[in-house]
Amino acid sequence: MNFDNLKAKADDIFNSSSSKGEKLQAICDYLKEEVSYYDWVGFYFKNGDKEELKLAEFAGEPTEHTIIPFGKGICGQVAISNENFVVQDVSEQDNYISCGWKVKSEIVIPIFVNGENVGQIDIDSHTVNPFSEKDEELLEFICEKVSYLL
């Protein structure tokens, strides 16, 4: 898998004339299709002034976790820590919200606008220990591009 090619195609999506929502959906669909171990790809954004995240665009099986309180689960922890969170084996996490028995690992990268954490990209994988520094770099690149849409 060539991460530079993934970034280039993502750039094409962000530079398209589509709406913000269409671009976000296209990114979710693209990443899920192109990265074999990305089994669920979605964006969560801060829900107004509430201390919670709200699910936006995603690709993969529907989830009941459309609202996640800050501090709860991996996504909720990233909303507070403002740092990337890579979980190579979700069974080793105490504060984990299960999205299904198939999910074995998760990576969450925050999105910043003017220094404020406004959301994140969340990736679930059905594989244990799939994520590398290259995944973090790719997703940080995606999140930076998303920040320009907001």
Beta strands, then each sheet from edge to edge (+ up, - down):
strand 1: 40-46
strand 2: 52-59
strand 3: 67-69
strand 4: 85-87
strand 5: 105-113
strand 6: 116-125
sheet 1: 3+ 2- 1+ 6- 5+ 4-
end
